Structures are given as structure tokens and as C-alpha cells.
Amino acid sequence: MNEHLDNLAEEHLGTPYNELEENQQNVIDSIAESAPIVENVNEIFHEQLSFGQRLADKISAFGGSWTFIIIFLGILFSWMVINSFFLVGAKEPFDPYPYILLNLVLSTIAALQAPVIMMSQNRQTQKDRLDISENYKVSLKTDLEITRLHQKIDDLTKSLSVQSS
């Protein structure tokens, strides 16, 4: 089988099989086995995620939604209304104007939200790299298979022209 793989690699890529990159070896293996090479990148990627990574992605997705913005604005508005109007008669509102406690809460949320979003973006970048790698393998196999088909057609054309002469 190794000789067959070496022949395919030399014929199509001009390089011995053992000197090819892993992606190229996968393509040659796929051609030798006449097997499909396409893999579902989403399944592969999501199987590798830890609980914390999945949680970060869900938090990031929620933090970047209109639902979050509307809820957040509602909470901010309620906080200000309660502390400015309803607790005026009380001796001391729990967070009087200029809302120092509210500012602390907002700063804490922003400090935690930014790294979570960055973690999610980094994972998306990793997924994009995996997707690019899979696209490269599929494109390379397609190109090599088309080359093989052209060679077969050329061989058939030669054999037909020899038979007709």
C-alpha cells in the first residue's frame, strides 16, 4: 500500500508521500481508498469544547444580543428611578445620585464581559482555521481527481485514435 501511496503522491503532487504535509497525506489516502474527504467542521470543533468554553460562548452570544441590551437598559433605568424618586422620602437611598454603586456594577460587568467575548472570538478564529484546512483538503482532492479524469480521457482518446488508424 505504501508504494501505491508513493506513486499517487509522486504522480499528482511531485513529492514522495512521507514528505507531504498531513493535509496532503489525508487527500492522497482519500484518493487511494476512493473515500470522501469532507468532514463536518462544526461537529469536530464542538466535540473539543470544554464546559467553560461552551459557557463563555453562550454568555458572549447573549451579551451581544438585543435582548441583553433591552434588559440591561431596563435595569439601569429602574435603578435610577428607584434611587432618585421612590427613595427620596427615605433617610438615605441605597445608591444616591451620582450612583456610585451602579458605576461599580457596570465596571465589573464590563471587566468580566470583555475577556469572555475575547475568548469566544479566539475560538471562532480557531474554528475558521479548521474550516480553512478542511476546505484546502477538499479543493486539493477535487483538483487531483479532475487531473486524474483528464488523464483517463487523454488515455482513452489515444487508444481510440490508435484503434481507428
C-alpha positions in Angstrom: 0.0 0.0 0.0 2.9 2.4 0.8 4.2 2.0 -2.8 0.7 2.8 -4.1 0.6 5.9 -1.9 4.1 7.0 -3.0 3.1 6.5 -6.7 -0.1 8.6 -6.2 1.8 11.4 -4.3 4.6 11.5 -7.0 2.1 11.4 -9.8 -0.2 14.1 -8.5 2.0 16.3 -6.3 5.5 15.5 -7.4 6.6 14.7 -3.9 7.1 11.4 -2.0 4.2 10.5 0.3 6.3 10.8 3.5 7.4 14.3 2.6 3.8 15.6 2.2 2.1 17.8 4.8 -0.6 16.0 6.9 -3.4 17.6 4.9 -1.9 16.4 1.6 -1.4 12.9 3.0 -5.0 12.8 4.0 -6.0 13.7 0.5 -3.8 11.0 -1.1 -5.2 8.5 1.4 -8.7 9.5 0.4 -7.9 9.1 -3.3 -6.3 5.7 -2.7 -9.3 4.5 -0.7 -11.8 6.2 -3.1 -13.4 7.6 0.1 -14.9 11.0 0.7 -12.8 13.6 2.5 -15.4 16.0 3.6 -15.8 16.3 7.4 -18.3 18.4 9.4 -16.1 21.0 10.9 -18.8 22.1 13.3 -19.1 18.7 14.9 -15.4 18.2 15.2 -14.9 21.7 16.7 -17.8 21.4 19.2 -16.8 18.0 20.4 -13.5 19.5 21.6 -15.0 22.4 23.6 -14.9 22.3 27.4 -17.8 23.3 29.7 -16.2 26.7 30.4 -15.7 27.3 26.7 -19.4 26.4 25.9 -20.5 28.7 28.7 -18.3 31.6 27.5 -19.8 31.2 24.0 -23.4 31.3 25.4 -22.6 34.3 27.6 -21.0 36.1 24.6 -23.9 35.3 22.4 -26.4 36.7 25.0 -24.2 39.7 25.8 -24.2 40.7 22.1 -28.0 40.4 21.6 -30.8 43.0 21.6 -32.4 41.0 24.5 -29.4 41.8 26.7 -29.4 45.4 25.7 -33.1 45.9 26.4 -32.9 44.0 29.8 -29.8 45.9 30.7 -31.3 49.3 29.9 -34.4 48.4 31.8 -32.4 47.5 34.9 -30.4 50.7 34.6 -33.5 52.9 34.2 -35.2 51.1 37.1 -32.2 51.5 39.3 -32.0 55.3 38.6 -35.8 55.8 39.1 -35.9 53.9 42.3 -33.0 55.7 43.8 -33.9 59.1 42.5 -37.7 59.3 43.1 -39.0 56.5 45.2 -36.4 56.5 47.9 -36.2 60.3 48.2 -38.5 60.2 51.3 -36.3 57.6 52.9 -33.5 58.7 55.1 -30.9 57.5 52.6 -31.4 55.7 49.2 -29.1 52.6 48.9 -27.3 54.3 45.9 -28.0 58.0 45.8 -27.1 60.2 42.8 -24.4 60.0 41.2 -25.0 56.2 41.6 -21.5 55.1 42.7 -22.7 51.6 43.3 -24.3 51.4 39.9 -21.0 52.6 38.3 -19.1 49.8 40.3 -21.6 47.2 39.0 -21.3 48.5 35.4 -17.5 48.4 35.6 -17.5 44.9 37.0 -19.8 43.7 34.2 -17.6 45.3 31.6 -14.4 43.9 33.1 -15.9 40.4 33.0 -17.7 40.6 29.7 -14.7 41.8 27.7 -12.5 38.7 28.3 -15.4 36.3 27.8 -16.1 37.9 24.4 -12.4 37.7 23.5 -12.3 34.0 24.5 -15.3 33.4 22.2 -13.7 35.3 19.4 -10.5 33.3 19.7 -12.4 30.1 19.5 -14.2 31.4 16.4 -10.7 32.1 14.9 -9.6 28.5 15.7 -12.8 27.2 14.1 -12.1 29.3 11.0 -8.6 27.9 10.7 -10.1 24.3 11.0 -12.6 25.2 8.3 -9.9 26.6 6.0 -7.9 23.5 6.5 -10.8 21.3 5.5 -11.6 23.5 2.5 -8.0 23.1 1.4 -8.2 19.3 1.6 -11.5 19.3 -0.4 -10.1 21.7 -3.0 -6.9 19.7 -3.4 -8.7 16.4 -3.7 -11.1 17.9 -6.3 -8.2 19.3 -8.3 -6.3 16.0 -8.2 -9.4 14.0 -9.1 -10.1 16.3 -12.1 -6.5 15.8 -13.2 -7.0 12.1 -12.9 -10.1 12.3 -15.0 -8.3 14.3 -17.7 -5.6 11.7 -17.8 -8.1 8.9 -18.2 -9.8 10.9 -21.0 -6.5 11.5 -22.7 -5.6 7.8 -22.4 -9.0 6.8 -23.9 -8.5 9.4 -26.7 -5.1 7.9 -27.6 -6.3 4.4 -27.5 -9.3 5.3 -29.8 -7.0 7.1 -32.2 -4.7 4.1 -32.3 -7.6 1.7 -32.9 -9.0 3.8 -35.7 -5.7 4.0 -37.6 
